Every structure is written in C-alpha cells, then in structure tokens.
C-alpha cells in the first residue's frame, strides 16, 4: 500500500513571472513527488476557475488562497488514502469543491494535487510515468490504448495575446510530419527555427521571442508570415506540405467583437462566413494542415460552417470551444462543430476528467492534441501524458526557453530508452 502521509503546497513562479501552485505529496514510506500547475493567457470563458488572490500582492495574481485550500481542506481528506487510486482521489476533490467550475477550491489547487498524485503513484509502482498514465487511462475507460511518440507542433512565430506585435493570429506553427522519429522531428524543427531567425535578421525584423518562444516580429500580413516560414523550411532542404506542415492557432475569440472578426493587422473586418472563406483561401495557398480556434468560442454557427468548408481538408481543433470538458465536447460532436480537440488539463482540473474527455473524443474519431499553456513551468508531465495516451500530437512551443524545451527533452529521453514506441507518422491524415 502506498499511503499518503502529507501534502504541502507553495507558491512558485511560472514562465511569465506570475505565481502558480506547486504541490508536494509524501507517502508513509518516504517517497515523494512534486508537480507544478500551468496557466493560460488566452483562456476560454467555460474553463474551470483558476483561483487568484486579487490582493495587492503580485498585482492580485497570487495563489495563496489555492494553497490554503490544498493544505487545510484537501489534505485532511486525502491523508491515509492509497496514492494509486487516481480516480477515487480526483472524485473526492471534485465532490469536496462541489461546483461545476471548481470555483470553491480552485482548479489550480485541485490540479496541483491531481498531478502530484499521478507522478507519485508511478514512482511508487516503479513505472515510467507514461506507462502508468497508460495503465490509469485503460483502467478508467476499460480499453487497451496503444502508446506512441508524438509529432510535435512548434509555435515558431507568436502573435495575438502571446506577443507585442501586430499579428492577429496567435500562433504560426510547424509540424514535421515527414520525419521518421521524434529525434529527427526535433532536429528538423530546431534547424528550421534557426533558419527562420537568420531570415528575419537578414530582412531587418526583430528576433525577440514571445511567451512560447516563437519570434514576434511586426509583419505586414499572415501571408508574409507563412511565406517566411516556408522559406525557412526550404532553406533546410525540406519540402513544405510533404516533410513539414503548417498549423495555425487563430485564437479567434481574441479578435471577435459584435459578430465580426477584426483583423486589425490586415485592416479587415469579416463576418463568420467571410472569415471561413479567408481561412479556406489560406489553406488553398499554403500547406496548412491544422487550424485551432478558427472561430469564436460562442460562434457555434461559424464553427459549423467552418467544419463544412474545411473539415475534410484540415484538422479543425477546438480549444476555447471545448475547454477539455466532456459536456462541451459532446455538444461539438452532436453538432459537428470540429474534428479535433486541444487537451489542457488545467482547463478542467483533474487527470481523471482529462482522460475521460480524450476517451470520448477517441470514440467519435476526434484527434486529441496534448498542449502546454503560455504560462508554463519546468514540469514535464504533459510529455509523458502524450506518450501514455497515444494521442500522436503534442503542442508545447518553440524549441526555445527551458519551460518549453523541458517537454521536448523528456520526449527525447523516452524515445531513446523505449525502442518499442512507434513515431506517429501520418497522424493528420
């Protein structure tokens, strides 16, 4: 038996210099594990509540209330429980909170404990975390999921809420779909990133980086941005669309107002139908294989139309639309709003709920992309989560900044040590 003997939480700092929750759990046998909770900048309105202090300290963004909730409310209920009972522990915390949005205890408090439990249980069973993740998923959902190494989705030019520039689209990403291994995928990606930096310098653009490590230059249009990326791909002797695909995160809710999509950087104001057409034209001109949050989170008719226009041509990913929530995803399935879901465990608050959302997507042919947040830490749990759940795709920023690279480095170690794991080729098709 691996019995929890103590739970401690402290306030630590994320990649944006903002406080976040770190939780440490210790077993009666002395084993311990620590986890850290990420935080988003562009967030969906239906996400579980991230509890902040709202006081003068840390400009109101402190998390001491969430920490107090862990130590004074959650800990007394979980001390004495077997750490390998992930679902039971998560459900105890959900019941303890008693709200649909986790607003009483805070999703950041609950998730800190849920993540630490996951890591410590794997340690107690002497299993690599990704193998334990696979076991928990299979046990909860009654399946036998196959593990695999993911194709990375790297945000190499930042815009929107992730950068101080004039680009409306939030993320311009590359996906090394033609690579034969995760190692090769990362080699190509870092070389393309370096080539892009040289290209930007040559043209006199800034090579400062945004929240997720991508460059943040002021460019004239989305077309110019994509063309620069394609040039960087070609400069690495690779072929766009064959070796490397392009992915976008529009984060459309950030520039949607009063029924219009306001592309201020391009001086365009478009309704839902026009913006769907705009995205269709982009995919016709360029090898765009994935579009995330192509419509506002509440523009359901727009999503339906976009799926009709692009759903058979492109991966359409709901992030703010679905917020890793079973009920929201079920609506998307019922109404044919998209064909893929972004998975961020802090949107829902527990590992168990995250796994149930992925399982629902799997049953209905939705692809799942495990994702970081713009406010990250060195915690690399999502790397193991992605492998263990066999999703085949991970989105965790540019090959720059240790908060992003920690995830890629963990994946490189997993691949190096486990030759039986296949690389997820043709994951988009």
N, C-alpha and C positions, 0 to 999 in steps of 0.2 A: 504493500500500500504506500502511495506517495502522498502523504497528508500535508496540507498547507498549515504552516505554523505561524507565519507572519506575512503581512502585506504592508509595504511602505510606498509612499509616493512623494515626489518632489517636483518642483518647477524647474524645467530646463529650457534651453533656447533653441529655436528652430533656425532654418537657413535664412529666414528674413529678419532675424534678430527679435522674434516675437516669442513670448513664453509659451510653453506647451507642457503636457503632462508626461512624466516618466514614472513607471511603476516597477517595483521590485518585489518578487514573491519568493519566500524561503520555505522549504519543506522541513519536516521534522528531522530528516536525515542530513540536513545541512545544505543540500543542493539549492541553488537559486538561479533566477533568470530575471533580466530587466528588459523592458520594452519602452519605446517612445512613440508618441502619437503625432501624426502629421496634421497639417491644417491647410485649407484651401483659400485662394484669393477670390476667384470667381466661383461662387457657390450657388447651388440650386435652392430655391425657396422651400422645397419639400425635404431638404436634408434634415437628419437628426440634429438636435441643438448642440452646438459647441459652447459649453458654459464658460463665460468670461466674467471677471470680477466687476468691471465697469467703474472702478475707482480711479484715483489719480495715479496709482502705481502702474508702471508700464503702460501709460496712456490708456488705462482702462482694460488692457488686454491680458492682465494677469489671470492665472488659473488656480489661485489658492482655494477658491470655493470648491472646484472639482477635486482638488487634492484632499480637502477636508472630508468631502463625501466618500472618497475611497477609504480613508483611514477611520472615519467614525461611523459610517453607515454600511459600506460594502464589506470591509474586512471582518467585522464581527460575525457576519452571516457565512463567510466562506472559510474562515479558520476552522480546521478539522475536516474539511472536505477533501476527497481524493482529487488531485490536480488533473488526472487523466479523464475526468468526467466533463469534457468541454461543453457539451450541450446542456447538461444539468447546471453548470456554473453560469453559463450565459443566460439561461432562462430564469435562474434565481435573481440575477441582476436586473433583467427586464421587468420581472414582477416587482422587485424592490422599488424600481423607478415608477412604474405604474402609468406612464404617459406614452402616447404614440410617438412623440418626438424626443423622448428621453430628456425632457426639459427639467425634470426634478433633480436628477443626479448629474446630468450632462453626458452626452455621447462620448466626449473626450475622457471622462472619468471611467465610464464603463468599458470603453475600448482599451484603455491602458491596461486594465486588469485582464480583459479577454486575450490580448496579445501576449502578456506575460505568462498567462496560464498555458497558452499554446506552446510557447517556447520552452517553458519549464517541463511540461509533460513529455515533450520529445526528448529532452535531456534525461529525464527520469527513466525513460524506457531505452536509453542509449540508441536512439534512432536519429538519423539526419532529419532536420526539420521538415524538408519537403516530403520525405517518406511518411512521416507522422501526419502531415497535412492530408496526404492521400488517404491514409487509413481513417482519419476522422471524417472526411468527406464521404467515403464509401460506407462507413458505419451509419452516419446520419441519414443518408439518402438511399441506402440499400442498393448500391451499384458497384461496379468494378471499373473505375475510371483509369485510363491509361495515361501515364506521365510522359511528358516530353519537354525538350528545351524550346524556349520561345523565340520567335522573331522579334527583335527589339524595334521599337517605334521611337525615334530620336528627334526631339524638338530642337532643330538647329538654327531656326530664326524665330525669335519671340516677338509678339505684338500684343495688342489688346491690353488686358489687365496685368500681363506679365512683363511689360516693358514700357519705358517712357519714350515712345516714338509714335509715328503717325499711321502705323499699320492697324487696321481694324480686325483682321483675322488674327486670332491669338497665337496659334502655333502652326508653323510650317515644318513638317517632319519628313524624315526619310525612313524607309523600311527596306532593309537589304534582303529582299525576298528570294534572290537567286543564290545566296550563299549556301554552302554545304554543311556548315556547322555554326554554332554560336560564336566560336572563336573567329571564324572568317567574317561573320556578320559584323563583329565589333572592329576587326581590322579595317574592313571597307569603310565603316561608319566614321572611325577616327580619322582616316585618310581624307574622306570627303569633307569632314569638318575642318581639317587643316587647310585643304584646298580652298574651301569657302572663305576662310579667314584671309588667305593670301589674295583672293579675288576681290574681296571687299576693300582691303588695304590699297590694292592697285587702283581701284576706282575712287578712292578717297572717302570711303564710307567708314563710319565708326565700327570698331570691333569690340566695343564693350558688350557685356552679356546681361541678359535679363534674369528673372527669377529661376528659370530652369536651365540656365547655362547656354542657351542659344544666343546668337548675336542679335543685337537690337538696333539696326541701322534705320535711318529715315529713308524710305524708298518711295518711288512715285506711285507704285501700284502693286496689287497682288501678283499681276503678271510678271512684273520686273523681278519680284522676289523669287517666284518659281523658276524663272529663266536663269537666275544666278545659281540656284541650287542645281539645276540641270547641267549648267556649265561646270560646276564643281564635280558632279558625278562623272561627266565626260573626261575631265582633266585627270581623273583617277583611272581612265581606260575602262570604265564600266558603262553599261547601256541603261538609260532610263526606261523604266517600264518592264525591262527584262531582268536586269540584275537588281535594280533599286527602284522601288515605287515611291510615290509621294503621298503623304497623308496630311490632312488639314484638321485643325480644331478651330471651327469658326467662333465658338462661344457666342453664338448669335444673340443670346439674351442680353449680352452686354451692350449691343448697339441697336436693340429693338425698342421702339418707343411709339406709342399711339398707332399701332398697326403697321409701322414702317420699319424697314431695315436701313439704318442710316450709316452708309459707308462714307464717313467724313473724309478719310484719306483719299478717296476717289471722287468725292463730291457727287455721290449717288444716293438717291432715296428710293427704295424699292418696296413694293408690297410682297406678300408671300409668294405669289405666282411668279413675279418678276425675279425674286431672289432665287427661287428654284431654277429658273431659266439661266440666271447668272452662274450658278454652280454647275449646271449641266454644260454650259459653254466652256467653263474652266476645265471640266473633265474631258471634254472633246478635244481641247487644245493640248492638254498635258496628261501624263500618266498618273493621274490621281486615283488611288485605289481605296482610300478610306476618308470619310468626312464625318467628323464628330460635331455634335450640336449644331447642325446646319440650319436649325430653326429655333426660335424662342421656346423656352420650356413649356409655355402655355399656349403656343400656337399649334394646337393639335391638327387643325385643318391643313396648316402649312406642312407639318410633318407627314401627313397622309399624302399630300400632293407630291412632296419631295420623294417619298418612297415609291410612288407610282412612276415618277420621272427617272429616278436614279437607282432604285432598289435592286435592279437586276444587273446594273453596271458597276456598282460601287458598294463598299461596306459603309453603311449608314449607322453611326454609333450614337446612342442616347446616353448622355452623361447627366446634365441638369434635368433632362426629361425623365430619367428613371431613378436616379439617386440610389442605386443599389438596393432598391426596395421591391419586394415580391409583388406587392399590390400595384405599384406603378408599372412594373414590367408586364404584369398580366394585362393591364389596360393596353399597353403598347402592342402586345401580341394579339389581343382581341380586335384592335382597331387598325392593325397593320401600319404602325407608325414608323418602324425602323426594322433593321435586321440584325443589329448588334448592340451590345451593352458595355459601357465602361464600368469597371468594378473598383470602387474606392471604399475600403471598409470603414473609414470614418464618416461616410455618409449615412451609415445605418447603425454602427456602434458595436456590433459583436461579430466574431468569427462565424458563429452558427448561422446567423441571418445572412451573412455574406455568402456562405456556402449554399444555403437554400435558394438564394437568388440565382446563383450560377447554375444550379441544378435545373431550375425552372427554364432558364434560357437554353440549356443543353437539350431539354426535352422538346423544345419547339424550334430547334435549328438556329438559335441565335448564337453568334460568336461572342465570347467574353474577352475583354482586354483588361488585364490587371494594371492598375495605374497608381502612380505616386500622387502627391499634391504639390502645389507650388511652394508651400512651406513644409520642408522636409527635414529629416534628421539623418544621422548615420545608421539608423535602424534599417536592416536589410530584409525584414520579414517578407516583404512582397515578392522578393526574388524566389524564395522557397515556396511561397504560396502559388506562384505562377507555374512552377515546375510540377508541384504536387497535384495541382488541379488540372494540369494538361491543357490549359487554355490556348497555348500556342502563340500568344502575343503578350508583350509587356511594354508599357509606356512609362518611361522614367527619366526623361530629359535628355539633354545633350551629353556627349562624352566629356563633360567638364563639370567641376565642382564636386567635392567629395561626397556631398549629400546625394548626388545622382550616381556618381561612379561607384559608390559602395554597393549598389544593387547589381551593376554590371559585373563588378569584380566577384561578387558572391556567385553569380551565374557562371562565370568562367571557372571558378573552383569546382562547382557542381559538375560541369561538363567534363573537366579534367579527371575527376575522381570516379565518374559513373559512365562507363562506355556503353552501357545498355540503353541509355536515353537517346532517342532519336531527335533530330532537329526538325522543327515544324515547317518543312517546306510546303509550298502551295497552300498556306493557311488561309489566304484571302479568297482563293478561287473556289 
